[in-house]
Amino acid sequence: MAWVGGKKALREEVLARFPLYYERYIEVFGGGGWVLFHKPPGTDFEVYNDLNGNLAALYRAVRDHPRELQERLRYVLNSREDFIRLKQVLEHPEGMEEVARAAAFYQVIRYSYAAGCGSFAAQPHSMWGNFPLIDKACARLQKVVVENKDFEKLIRQYDRPVSFFYCDPPYVDTEDYYSNITFGRGGHERLRDTLLSVQGKFLLSYNDHPLVWEMYDRPGIYIERVTRLNNMKQRYDGGAQFPELFVSNYDQSERIRVLPEQLSFAS
């Protein structure tokens, strides 16, 4: 599903830079799950995490209670009044039954402008058309652990020499795009300090910002610059590119150098 900072346009680039070998895959800032759902399921132990409790509740409901979730969504209304009411309910979801919370949040995502959960989109949308997607997501998530933790606690918990952490944090100077999340310079530096001390491997996607170069200018750290289409500028500047960075503690080209028939994820 669409989500702020989602990696739909960059998911192939991300997967191409996965390390050749790992046994644990941990998606630290899961968001819309574009990388997880694009990643072929294997024999690895998989973890999806996001600090947004509503998002984590939605993933658990999709995995464990897809039919009940669909029934709750079957006759919902695409209306501004319901959208505003659900947003208010989700501001204090304590005590809500998890599937009810998930259904409310899914409506807010689907009926909001650009899936930003901020304003009502006022666009036609068939909720029934999402049911096959929920079924497919349910099947993919069956062996995935869903967490709702601070990134540092999560990384410390799952860190092993065979662990691989993919991190897609809020980009520098775009932190305000995420509701109910505080992630300023201190958050970026704390993430750096946590990643530089892991036993396993990490791949980090970021915007091409001087702060990122400054923070990760360290021995044994690889930084690669890539570009992708800038979706925000396509309407008035066709072909506009957005520069991004991949940061890792291993050689990102190791998988690219292997012949296609030799590729295997988490073997």
Summary of the structure (lengths in Angstrom):
residues: 267
radius of gyration: 18.9
end to end distance: 27.8
largest distance: 56.4
contacts: 777
relative contact order: 0.18
helix: 41%
strand: 16%
